[in-house]
């Protein structure tokens, strides 16, 4: 019994919806085109040589806004004019000497360095530690990427190009004395 009551109620709702709507919902027939009366337009005279935006007919002064700006309106700003510099100021620059400077490290290690083709390694330092390695050929600033040298007296292994830049030695050399500054 219950199903038939639901079906009957649904059928009544659908029938009421069809009766209440004239055709598809929201549709209307287009209105026929009609001509606009000539009285809907205001005739204006525009002088030749005058800008097209200025009407020849004067507007009613009572319809103007309170802040209307006409051609005879003057804008006056109260106060004095700001002072404007007439020349550029002179600037004195301190003298600078050429050179470089390194940040002081926490501590230094001295020992032997060798080359290693997989990055910069140091046995006693954690991964990610920033170090400056200096030798007879120069200095490089690197980050420790691996645990390193196992030999006695060796404190750091360097990437091959870094090793030869630091040691300043011949390509057949395998070790160099270096100082490692830990940051």
JOGITA-V718756 format. One record per run of one state. SS is the DSSP state (H for helix, E for strand, C for the rest). FROM is the first residue (numbers start at 1). LEN is the number of residues. Records with the same first field share a line. If there is no record, write none. Layout:
# JOGITA-V718756
SS=FROM-LEN ; FROM-LEN
This chain:
# JOGITA-V718756
C=1-1 ; 21-17 ; 41-20 ; 64-43 ; 116-5 ; 122-8 ; 136-2 ; 144-2 ; 147-7 ; 159-1 ; 168-7 ; 183-1
H=2-19 ; 38-3 ; 61-3 ; 160-8
E=107-9 ; 121-1 ; 130-6 ; 138-6 ; 146-1 ; 154-5 ; 175-8
